Amino acid sequence: MTYKTILLVIGANEHENDLTAAADLCAAADAHLSVLLVKLAAPPPIGDYAAMSVAWLDERAEDMRQLDEAVERARATLKGLGISFEANGIYCETAWADNDVGNRARYADITLIGASMKPDSPLRARAIDGALFYSARPVLLATNRQSVTLRPRKILLAWNSTMESARAAREALELMESAEEVNVVVVDPSAASAKNGEEPGADVATYLARHGIEVTVDRLPSAGRRVEEVLNQHAIDTSADLIVMGAYGHTRLRERIFGGVTKAMIEAPMVPVLMVR
């Protein structure tokens, strides 16, 4: 997939590093940068005369003023960087934020979630869910540890023979074709002819090889560790520039209640992660 429009979703504060990193990403890919600054609306007060609360209305007005100023600052930052860009803001109710982000993400090739959103977990979670579930587009999660790139030299493909991981492999084909090394990682594989054959990972390796991609397959035991810990550690050990994986093989509700690999990788990625739903 050639990425020609990149949507960067950020909050209204402390986002300058994300802007410059996204600008560098777009310059390298000759892509248009669409910036969406999001601020969640202050929840309405409850109790007697709540609907008439002047303080609440004043708070919302101040939030919108701050958002407008943040948009202007973002435009000023990007103006001198020599890229094609646009920057807009939305002030939205928390319950509808994922829909609002998803609507914007449909008109981009990929949604980039900047590292600056990490402290604002409610907004970050809504933005990621919106892009994954309401846009039919991949999500790229940035980290503070490593710069994000759309020209990775080393890619780790997390494989578990699910529809989601198959979509991720297809989405990242062009990235893998231009990479120097692609490492297919299967954690705690169990051979089953109806699922992944006698050599788990060999099926997708063969598929990728037909596209001219040099692939190695690592079948790793978890040894009591969580799958996300194994993936993150292996990515660090192999100096991977990017992890490619499917998202939410289980429902969001189940992941939120019981946890899961997707939830854990969203919360604590060690290297940039490309997720596909």
N, C-alpha and C positions, 0 to 999 in steps of 0.2 A: 504494500500500500504506500503510495506516494503522499506524503503529508504536505499539503499546500495551504491549509488554513489551520492554525493552532489556536485553540481557545484556552486562555489562562484565566483560571478562577482564583481570585484573591479576596481577602477582607479589606476593610477600609484603612487599616493601620499597619505599619511596619512591613511594607511589601516591596520596598525598593530593590532589594536583592533578587526577589523573584522576577521583577520587571526586567532587570538587566540580563538575568540568566535566560529568560524567555526570548528576549531580543537577540541574544547570541545564538540561541537555538534556531530561531527563524532566519537569521542571516546565513547560517551555515546550510540551511535547507531551502533557501530562497522561498520562504513561506510568508504568508500574511499572518500577523499577530492580532487576534481579537481578544481584548482584555475585558473581563467582566468583574467589576468590583461589587461585592454583595455585602449588604448589612441587614441583619435580621431585625425585624421590627420589635420594639418594646412590647411585651405582652400587656393586654389591658388589665387594669386593676379590677379587683372583685370586691363585693360588699356594697353597702348603701351608697348611692350616688356615684357609683363607679363610672357610669357612662358619662358623667359630667366632670370627670377629673381634669382640671386645667393642667395640673402637673404632668399628667400622662401625655396630654396633647403637646405640651411644651417640650417634653423629652423626645417625642417623635419628630417634632419640627427641628430640634437640634441635631438629631441623628441624620436627618435628610440633608441638613446644611453641611455637616461633616462629610457625608458621602459625596456631595457635589464638589467640595473642596478636594477630596481625595482623587476624584476623577480628573480634575484639572491638573493636579500635581502629576498624576500618572501620564497624562498627555504631554506635559512639559518635559518629563523625564525621557519619554520615547521619541520626542520630536527630533532630537539631535542625533539619534542613533542610526539613521540611514536605512530604516526598514519600513515596509508597508504595515500600517497598524490602524486600529480604532480602539477606543476605550469608552466604555459605558458603565453606568451603575444601576443597580436595582435595589430598592428598599422593599423587602418582602416579608410576609408573615412566615413564621417558622414552619408551619404546617404545609406551606406551599412552596418552600424554597427548592426542594428537589425537582418539582415540576418546572419551576422557572429556569433553573440551571439546565435541565434536560432539554427544554425548548430551545435554548440558545445553542446547546451543544450539537443539535441536529445539523447545524449549518457549518460545522467544523469537521475536520478529518480526525482530530484527536483532542481530548481535553487534558490540559496540564494542571495538576493540583500542586501549587507551590508549597515549599517547606515552611513559609511564614504562617500558613494556616494551622500548623500543628497546635499552637496554644488555644485556638478557638475550635475545640472539638465538636460542638454542635453544628457550626457552620461547615466545617470540613466534612463531617459525616453526611450532611445533607447534599453538599456539592458532589461528593463521590457517588452517593446513591442516585442522584439525579442523572449524572452522566452515564452511569452503568445501566440503569434500568429504563431511562426515558429518552435515550438518544440513539441507541444502536451504534454507538461509537466506542472506541477504546479509551481507557484512562491511563495517563502516565503520572505516577506518583514520584515527586522529587524528594530528595533527602538533603540534610545539611552536611552529610559526610562526603558526598560525591556529586560532581556536576552531572547534570542530565544531558543526554545526547541522543540524537536520532541517527547517528552513525557509529553505533557501538562496535568495538573490535571483538569483544567476547560477550556472548549471550548465553545465559542459562535458561533453558526451556523446562519448566516444571511440568511433568507429564504424569497423568493418572488415567488415561484412556477414556476420559469423559467428553461429552459434547462441548463443554466449556473449554477444556484444554485443546480440543481440536480446532475450535474457533480461534483461540489465541495463536496456535501454530500457523493457521492460514493468514491471520491478520499480519503477523510478523514476518511473512515469507521474504519480502524485499529486504527487510533489515537483516535477516539471516543470510540472504544471498550475498550481501556486501560485507558481512562480518568475516573476520579472520578465523574465528573459532566458535562453534555452537556445541554446547554441552547439554544433552538431554538427561535430566535427572529424574529418577523414579525412586521414591522412598518406600521401603518395606513392600517391594513388589511380590505379588503372588501369581504364579503362572496359571493361566486359565485359558483354554482354547477359545471359549466363547467371548472372552473380554480382551486379553492382551497377548495371547499366544504363549508358547513355551519360553520365549525370551522377552519379557516385558521391556518395552522401549524400542525393540527392534522394528516394530511396525511403523512407528512414526519416523524412525531413522531412515528406513527405506523410502518412505514418502518424501522426506526432505532431500535425500540423496538424488532422487530423480529431478530435483530442481537445481542440481549442481552444488548442493551445500555439503561442506565437510562436517561430519557429525561424529561426536563420541557419546557413548551412553554410559552413565554411571548409575548403578543400582545400589542405593545406599540404605543400610539399616538405621532405624531411628535410635536403637539402643536406649530406649526409655525416654528419649527427648521428643519434643513436639515436632511435627513435620516442618512448621515454619522455622524452627530453630535450625533444623538440618539444612533447609534451603538457604537461609541467610548465611550460615557458617560456610557452606560450600561455595556460595557466591563470593565470599570474602577470600576463601582459600584459593580459589581459581582466578581471582582478580577480574571477576565479571563486571562489565559495565552496565548490564541490564538483566533483570529477571523478567521473563515472559510467562504469564500464567493465566488460566481461566479463573473467573470469579464466581463465587456463590454456587458451588455444586449442590449445596443445601439451600433451603429457604433463608431469607434474611432473619425471620423470626427465630428459627432454630439456631442460626449462628449467634444471634444476640443473646439467646438464653444459655446455650451450651458452649458457645465459642466455636471457632473453626479456623481453618487455615486462612481463608480470605480475610476474616475479621482481624486476625493477628497480623497478617502482612500489611493491612491497611494501617493498623495502629503503630507498628514499629518496623518499617522497611529499613534494611541496612544499606541497600543499594537501590537505585531507581527501579521501579516496577511498572511494567506495562500489563494492565489488566483488561481482559475482554470478557464480556458477559454473553 
